[in-house]
Amino acid sequence: MRRWCILLLLVAAGLLAQDEAALLQSLKPEAYKDQPAVFAYDRTEVEVEASGLSHVVHKVLVKVLDAEGCKRFSHLRFDYDPA
């Protein structure tokens, strides 16, 4: 439930783009009755500099629908390679 509350706060604070907020609102819980959460999108962006150095950004937008979804998405993993 905490994750859902944080997501609501982000939407309310305007930290998510309006199209992302609209996408989340378009996902109706009734259409996913047996699912604890729904992936709105899962996107990976790679930027390669002239030197060959690359930056990978993985963006995931999930709508949590119930307590089980909160439990599944309560931990986030952030990878960092300083090299």
N, C-alpha and C positions, 0 to 999 in steps of 0.2 A: 504494500500500500504506500510505503514511503516513496518508492520510485515514481509511482503515479502522481503523487503529490508534488514531487520535484518537477516532473514534466509539466504539470499544470502551472506551477509557478513560473517556469521558463516561458510558457506560452503567454501567460498573463503579463509577464514583464516585457514581452516583446522581443526576447532574445532569439526566438526562432523566427525565421522568415515567414511572411504571411502565407506563402504558398505551402510551406511545410505545416503550418497550423491548419490550413484548409484541408490538406491531405489527411491529417489526423482526424479532423472532424468528419470527413467523408467516410471513414471506416466505421461502420455501424456495428456495435457489439452483437446485435441480433443475427447478423450474417455469419458470425464466428462463435456460435453458442458453445461448442466443445473445445475452444482454443483459449489458453490462458493469456495469449498475446498475439499480436499480428505485426509482421514486418511491413512497414509502409515503403521503405526502400533500404537497400544495402548497396553502397557504392564505394568503389576504390578509385582514387585519383592519384596519378603518378606524374610528378614534375621532374624533368631531367634538365640539369643545368649544362652549359657549354663545357664545363670541366668534366662532365660525366657523373657528377654527384646527383643522386636522385632523392626525392622526397615523396614518401607514400602517405596518403591520408585516406583512412578508411572511415566512411560515414555510414552510420546505421540509425534509422529512425524507427522506433518500435512503439506501438500503442499497447499498453498493458491493460488487460481487460478484467482481471480478477486477482485475488490474493496469491494464487499459484503463480501467476505471471510476475507479480511483485517479487516472489521468492526467487524465481528463475533469473530475473534481471536485476537483482539487488547488488550484484558484484560486477564491477567494471574492470576491464584489463587494459592497461595502457603500456604499449611497448615503446622503448626508447633505446636507440643505438647511438651513443655519442661519437662513434667513429666516423 
